[in-house]
């Protein structure tokens, strides 16, 4: 008698945002209905901000099926025996996740299509051309409630995408904001006809600029009870995906894809996990590759952002809460788009202070590669030779080779990168370029490493070697010829005088080096590099 073939693991819901298909076709499903039930019982108007590809659309579809009373889909799920299936509510769903809308005309055309599509699904008439967008939306709400005798549910997916698609064109972004405000204002005064409103997006614009018509929204973004509403927890991976992840190196998986914190248990990005499994457990930048942080990088350059500060960002809740197109804070955008996440929270002078960090290795490596390209004005295809040139001496304790590679690196940065720019004038530029390079090589980098007598610019650890690096910028620095006595190196002298490397002495290491680098803004390059093995 032949033994039955082992059951195949459930299919992976890659790219699926439709609950009906996931349940009926036997895909893996992480049950989020406990959150849906809690929200439905506790309130009425909600907003949730999470980074892209974090499961927001699937959660909205779950809410849609729940309020429409499609009971068979929820058998075996948390909510099934706790929900009143006799109550069925009409649902309007507005989805801005698809396509790019580059003008107010395109946005209005898409909104009119969404209103007509919802009207057809609900068996109602709708004429946005005749009645205008707010009027048609109001009529749709009224008509759906009158026809069904039940209060209405409104679900808005990626409410802010038309703005973000145009964020590097302020005028177009402002027009998109006004177009969305025109739509959302129709919900004002419709309280009696509404049962539940849930809006999702990546960013949170201020209530004054966009939400003035619906300022009763409860923001769940930093609500600890909703910390795991989107994303996969460690428990989810060890249960729902147990067969797919049997024997995985959990520590490495956590290091690569976990670490997103929203004041509760950390979560993995679902997109990363699904692609990691489907691609034979290969570690790659799956989530990062689906979007480009080009606007953020331009904003960093314009603000002359000191990149090592990414290691220790401290900010208030107000900064994380919202922003306006006319005054974008890069830290706000970094947090809301998922390039920074919450590490610690503490109370200071009556306010919450948030310490932020880069969430995981995927984001760290990929973001630094983009920053390297931007700060050196090179193509991605040109980056690898420079990375190899710096990586080789770093992993072999070859400080002379490292200094030579750094000099060649800055010599290779096109001069057009500095046209009409004062970037080479300040120390932070050189520190930023080196920081991004070292981090992109998967080195442990401690920016502004604190000791008893101050702080050194960078400490770099890789393959058992420790490099304590101080950077100075001096114009007109004399460069001695080989037959002349060497000139004192002020950067190295500062390391030695203040004992920056003392805390690493005696610790297990293949080598400990003090490295002083002096740059000249006129030469736009390293003009002196000296080192001492400690």
N, C-alpha and C positions, 0 to 999 in steps of 0.2 A: 504494500500500500504506500503510495507516494504521499509525502508530507505536503500539506498545502503551502503554496508560495507565500512568503512573508508579505504582509500588507505594505503597500507603498506609502511613503510619507505624504501628507496632504500637500496639495499644490501651493505654490507661493503666489500671493496676490500682487504681483509686480505691476504697478501702474493702474490697479483696479481701485475705483472709488465708489463702487456700487455695491451696497450691502446685499441686495437680492442675488446678484451673481456670485458673490463670495460665499454666501450660505448655501445656495441651491447647488452650486457646482463643486462644493467640497474643498474650498481653499482654507488655508490657515486663517483664523480670525482671532484677534485679541479683543476680548469682551470689554467694551467701554460703556456698556449700558448702565452700570452703577452710577457713573457721572451724569448720564442723560436723565436718569430718574431723579437724582438729587437736585439737578437744576430745574427740572419741570415742577418739582414740589415746592421749591424754595423761592422762586421768583418768576420774572416775566421778561425782562429786557437784559440781554447779555452781550458782551463783546469779549473776544479772545484773540490775542496776538501771539503767533508762533512763527518761527522761520518757515520758509518754503519746504514743501515735501515732508511735512511732519504729520500728516494724517488728518488735517483739518477738514478736507472735503469729504472723506469717508465718515467722519463724525457727523457732519451736516446731513449726509444721506441717511445715517442711522436715525437721526432726529426726525427726518422726513417720514421714513417708514414707520417709526414709532407713533407719531401723531396721526398718521393716516390709518393706524390700526391694523397693520399687516401682521397679525399675530403669529402665523406659521413661521415667519423668519426669525422669531425670537425664542422659539422653543429651546430649552436648555441653557438660555442665557440668563444673567442675573435678573433682568427686569421682568421676565415673563410672568412670574406668579405675583408680581407686585403692581402691575399696571391694569387700569380699567379699560379693557378692550372694547367695551360698548361705546366709548366716546371716540368719535372720528372727526378730525379737524381738517378743513381745507388748508393746503400748504402752498404758499408762493415761494419759489426759490429763484434767487437772482445770482447768476454765476458770472464772475468777471475773470475767471482764471485762464480762459483760452484766448490766444491771439494777443496782438499788440495794437492798441488804439492810440493813434498819434495826433488826433485833433479832437476838438469838441464836437465837430460834426460826426466823426466816426463813433464817438462815445454815445451821442444821442441816438444815432441809428441803432447801435447795439442795445441800448436800453429799450427803445421802442420794440425791437425784436423780442427781447425778454418778456416784456409786458404782454405782447400778443401771444407768445408761446405759452405763458402761464394761463392766459385767458382761454386758449383752445383746450388745454389740458383740463381746466375746471368747467368747461362748457359754458363760458361767458363771452360776451361781446366786449371788445376793447378797441378804441380808436385814438392812439396817442397823437396822430397827426392833427386830428380835429380838436381834441380836448387838451393837448399839451401833456408833457410827461407827468407833472404832479397831479393834474386833473385825472388823467387816465389811471394812474396808480391808485389814487383815492377811490375812484369808481370801482376798480377791481377789488379792493379791500371790502368796500361796502357790498358789492354784488356777491362776492364769495360768502360773506357772512349771512346775507339775506337768503341766498339759495340753499345753504346747508343747515341754517339754524344753529350753527356752531361758530364759536370765535375762531379767528384765523391765526395761522402760524406763518411767520416770515423768516426765511433763512437766506442770508447773504454771504456768498463765498468769495473770498479775496476782494473785499469791498474797496481796497486801496490800490489794486494793481494798475488801473488806468493812470493813477498819479505816479506810482513808482516807475512805470514804463517811460515816463517823460521827466524823471527827476533831474536829469542833467540839462533840461530845457525849461527853466523856471516859468516862462510865460505859458507854455503848453501845459505844464503841471498845474499851474494855478487855474487854467481854464478847465482842466479835468476835475479839479477839486470843486469848482463851482457847478459843473454838470452833475456830479454825484450829490452835492448838497441839494440841488434842485430836486433830485429823485427822493432822497431820504427825508426831505422836509414834509413829504406827503404823509408820513407816519404820525406826524404831530397832530394831536387832537383825535386820534383814532383809537384811544385806549380801550374804550368799551367793546370794540370789535376785534381786539387782538388778544390771543391767548398766550403767545410766546414769540419772542424775537431773538434771534441769535445771529451775530455778525462775526465773521472771522477776517483776518488779514495778517500781513507781516508787520506793519507799523501801526502806531496809534497816533493819529493827528489830533490836535487839540480840539476840545468840544466847541470852542468858539469858531474855529476855522471850518469844521466839517459837521460836527454833531449838534449844532445849535438847535436843530429841529427835534432831536431825540436824545436830549441830555440826561435822560433817566437811565441810560445804559449802565449796567454794572460791569466794571472791568475785571475779568478773571485772570488777566495775564500774570499777575503776581499774587494770586490767591493760593495759599498752600494746599487748599482742598482740591485744586485743579492742576496741581503740579504735574500729574501723570495723565491728564486727560488726553494729551497727544504724545506720541512717542512710545517706545517699548521699554518696560522696566526689566531689571535682571530676572525677576520672577517670570515675566512673560517669555523671555528667551529660554529659560530652563524648563518651562512647561509646554507652551504652545509650539515652540520650535525645537523641542528636545531631540526629536529624531534627526532633524536637519543639522543640529549642532553637537551631536554626540562626539566626545573626544576633543572638542575645540580647546585651544589655549585661552581660557577665560580672561586671564590677565592681559594678554595681548589684545584680545577683542575689546575689552573695556578701554584700554589705552587708546585704541584707534577710533572707536565710534561712540563710546559712552561719554558722560560728563556734562550733558546739558542740564542746567539746574534752574528750577523755577520755584525755589523756596520749599522744595520737598525732595522726595527720592530722585536721584539723577536718572535720566532717560537716554536711550539710544535713539538715533535718527532711524526711523523705520526703513527709509529708502536704502540707507547704507546696509542694513542687516539683510534685506531681501536680495540686494545685488551681490553682497558678499557670499551668501549661500549659493546663489544661482551661478556665480562665476567660479565655482570650485574652491571657495574659501580663500580667494586671493585678496590681499589687502591693497586697496586702491582708493583714489579720491572720488568715490561714486557720487556723493551728494554735491561736493564742491564743483565738479565738472558740469553740473546741470545749470549753473548760473555764473555770471561774471561779476566780480565786484569792481568793475572799471570805474563807476561813478565814485565809489568810496575812495578808491586809490587816487583819483583826481582831486577829491576833496582833501585828502591827506597832504598831497603835494602843495595844494593852494594854501593850506593852513600851516605848512612846514612842520607837520606832526613828527614828534620825536618817537620813532618806532619802538625803541626799547621800553617806552612807557606802556606798551601793550602787556608787559609782564605784570604790571601792578596798577590797574586802573581803579580809582576810587571815585564814587559818584553818589549823588543823592537820588532818592526815589523820583523826585520831580524831573530830573534829567532823563531817567529811563522811561518816564511815563508817556511823554508825547513830544512831538515837534511840529514845526510849521515849515512850509516850503521856503519861506523867505529867510529863515534863520535855522539852518540844519546843524545840529551838533553831531560831529562824527561819532562820538561815543554812543549817543542814542541810536544812531543808525547801525553801528556795529553790534550793539546788543539786540536790537529788534530783528535784524536780519540773520542772527545766529553765529556771527564771527566772534562774539564775546558772550559769556554766560555768567551767572551769579556763582561766586565762590563762597563768600561769607557775608553775613549781615550783622551789624552792630548798631547800638543806639549811641548817638553823639549829639550833645547840646539840643536835645529834644527832637532830633531828626534821625531817620534811618540812614545809615551809611552802608553802601553796597561795595564790596570788593569784587571786581570782575576778573575773568581770565579767559584765555582761549580754551574752548571746551575739550579738544582732544587732538590727537596726533594728525588725523586727516586734515582738519582745518588749519592747524599750525603749519604743516609742511606746504600745503597748497597755497595758503595765503601768503606765506613768505616767498614762494616762487613768483607769485604775481607782483609782490612788492619789489623783489630783486629786479624783475624786468622793467618796472616803472622807474625805479630810482637810478638805473644804469642806462635806460633808454635803449635796451637791446631786445631782440626778438627771442621768444622762448627757445627756438632752435639754437640760439647762440649761447644760452645760459649754461648748458651742461659742461662744455669745456672749461668754463671758469670755475664751476663747482668742483670739477675733478682736480683742477689745478690747486685749489685751496684745500680740498679734502685730503689729498695725498700727504702733504707735509704735516697736516694736523694729526693724522692717525699714526704718524711715525716720529713725532716729537722733533721734526725738522723746522726749527723756528726761522733759520735763515731762508729756507725755501718758502716758508709761509710769508715772510716779509717781502720776498721777491715777487711772489704771486699776487699779493695785495697791490704792490706797485704796478704790476702789469694790468691788473684789473682796472684801476682808476685811470691808467693811461689809455685804456681801451674805451672809456666812456666818451661818446661823441660830444664834441664841444657845443653842438647845438642844444644839448641838454641844459646848458648854462646861459644861453642867450636870453638877455633881459631877466636874468634870475640871479638872486644873491645867495642861492643855496650853498655854493662853496665857501661862503664867508663864515659859516657857523659850524661849530664842532659837531652839532647834532646830525648834520647831513652825513658826515663820514661815519659816525657811530651808527646811524640808521642803516647805511648800506652794509656795513660789516655785520651788524646784528642780524639783518634779514638773510645774509649769506650763511652765517654760522647756523642759524635756526633751520634754514632750508636743507642743511646737511645732517639734520637730525641730531645736532649737538645739544647738550644742555647748556643754556646760556643764562647767566644771572646778570641782569642789567643793573647798573649802579649798585654793585655788590658792597654791602655795608661792613665796615670793620670798626675797631675802637677809635680810629683816627680819621674817619671820613668814609668816602665811598669811591671805589674804582669804577671806571666806565663799564667794562665788560669782563666777566669771568666766563671762560669757555671750557667745557669739559667734554672730552671725546676719547673713546678707546683707552681710558686710563690716564690720559694726559690732562693737565690743568694749565690753562693760560690766563694769567692775570694781566689785563690790557688797559692801559691808560692812553687817551687820545688828546693831543693838543693841536691847535691851529695857530700858526704864526706866519705873518707875511714877511717875505724877504729873508727867510732863514738861510744862512750860508751853508752850502753843501760842499764839504771838504772833498778834495781829490784824493786818490789812493795814497799819494805820497805825503799828505798833510795829517796833522794830528786830528783825531776825531773831535767834533764839537760836542759839548755836554748836551745830553738829551733831557729836556725838562720833564717830559712825560715819565721816563724811566726814573729820573731823580725823585719825582713825587711818589712813585710806588715805593721806592726804597726808603725814603725819609719817613713815610707814614705807615710803613709796615702792612701794606694792603694784603700781602700774601701770607702773613703770619698764621692766619687761622687754618691754612691748608698744609702747613709744614707738619711733618710727622704722620700725616694721614696716608693710607695706602694709595699709591699712585705710581705710574710708570715714569712720570716726570712732572715737575712743577717749574713753570717759567714765568718770569716777569718781563713784560713786553711794553716798550714805550714807542708810540707812533706819533710822528709830528707831520702835519699836512700844511701845505702852503696854498692859500686860496688863489694866488696868481698862477701858480703852476698847476693848480687843480689836481694835485697828486701828493702822494707820500714822498717827503723829501728826507726824512730820517727815521730809521727804524733800528732800535737796539734792544738787546735782550740779555737776561741773566738767568742761568739755570740755578735754582735754589736747592 
